[in-house]
């Protein structure tokens, strides 16, 4: 008799649990609002369906940073560090001289001179893939052998200039 009551109670509890789970999941609304261009179907291709949290749009807006009236899209990428020094008066001047020297050979490469106390750092490029940055670092070393030991590929926020408005 106890076995039947215990089995009946367990069955009722299990059915209530399953019912609660299906009710909870059926109340979920699918997320449909992402990047509208990804959701549009060009002629002759498949359909992309994106489900996302509505907060994603606000996160992407925060990721866009406004700098000098231009909007830049940044991503986690790589840069090539060609100088780092911490001498109070000499380091900034030396970094600027190195930047000028490199700009003669590579005028299209973006350079970033930063001061993060106590270091002046000169970094070059915006690379999405580490191997691209490594190839560029090797090119720098072949052009400027005096920089051997100072050229490194580093993780950094890179800028996607192709998406600038």
HELIX and SHEET records of a PDB file:
HELIX    1   1 UNK A    2  UNK A   26  1                                  25    
HELIX    2   2 UNK A   36  UNK A   39  1                                   4    
HELIX    3   3 UNK A   55  UNK A   63  1                                   9    
HELIX    4   4 UNK A   90  UNK A  105  1                                  16    
HELIX    5   5 UNK A  130  UNK A  143  1                                  14    
HELIX    6   6 UNK A  145  UNK A  147  5                                   3    
HELIX    7   7 UNK A  161  UNK A  163  5                                   3    
SHEET    1   A 4 UNK A  65  UNK A  67  0                                        
SHEET    2   A 4 UNK A  70  UNK A  85 -1                                        
SHEET    3   A 4 UNK A 119  UNK A 127 -1                                        
SHEET    4   A 4 UNK A 111  UNK A 116 -1                                        
SHEET    1   B 3 UNK A  65  UNK A  67  0                                        
SHEET    2   B 3 UNK A  70  UNK A  85 -1                                        
SHEET    3   B 3 UNK A 152  UNK A 160 -1                                        
END                                                                             
